Amino acid sequence: MRDIDKMDGLQFEAYLKALLKELGYKAKVTTGSHDFGADLIMKKDNQKIVIQAKRYGYKNHISLNAIQEVFTAKTYYKANESIIMTNSMFTKSAKELAEACNVKLYDRYQLARLINKIQPSETPNQIKENTTAKERKCKICGGTLIQRKSKTGNFFLGCSNYPKCTHTEPIAKD
């Protein structure tokens, strides 16, 4: 889970897609914006499932908005089920609404159990290496932050105007 905590949202979606493929689902990542509340759409045995992926900082909990969005996505995509998967936890009110709306929740611990059960062939680090983090702008000079690898093998975002600008950020935002 620590490796997942270091991913950005796009990398987390790619990891979930790889994980669900191991379960026999055909999974597709939706467009980054205007996705109508679904980050992934899975299909298997004439069943369609919409998933909202939330890669948050451990202390940031998933609230009601996520439940509302994925519940709406279920209708929009004409899906049979809706699920939220996160590396974090859910608020009490989010759990209550999810139960009332029949939205399945996978919190940090349930996701870890699923990963351990599947023993996926692709690791979070392999996904991070092969999936570029979502582009962000440099807060110092306005350049583009691009994914780089340190001498110790860790990934980070560094300014495209390096060495003129030495601004860096971690890939995962909390």
Stockholm file with secondary structure:
# STOCKHOLM 1.0

chainA/1-174         MRDIDKMDGLQFEAYLKALLKELGYKAKVTTGSHDFGADLIMKKDNQKIVIQAKRYGYKNHISLNAIQEVFTAKTYYKANESIIMTNSMFTKSAKELAEACNVKLYDRYQLARLINKIQPSETPNQIKENTTAKERKCKICGGTLIQRKSKTGNFFLGCSNYPKCTHTEPIAKD
#=GR chainA/1-174 SS CHHHHTSCHHHHHHHHHHHHHTTTCEEEECCSSSCTTCSEEEEETTEEEEEEEECCCTTCEECHHHHHHHHHHHHHTTCSEEEEEESSEECHHHHHHHHHHTCEEECHHHHHHHHHHHCCSSCHHHHHHHSCCCCEECTTTCCEEEEEECTTSCEEEEETTTTTCCCEECSSCC
#=GC SS_cons         CHHHHTSCHHHHHHHHHHHHHTTTCEEEECCSSSCTTCSEEEEETTEEEEEEEECCCTTCEECHHHHHHHHHHHHHTTCSEEEEEESSEECHHHHHHHHHHTCEEECHHHHHHHHHHHCCSSCHHHHHHHSCCCCEECTTTCCEEEEEECTTSCEEEEETTTTTCCCEECSSCC
//
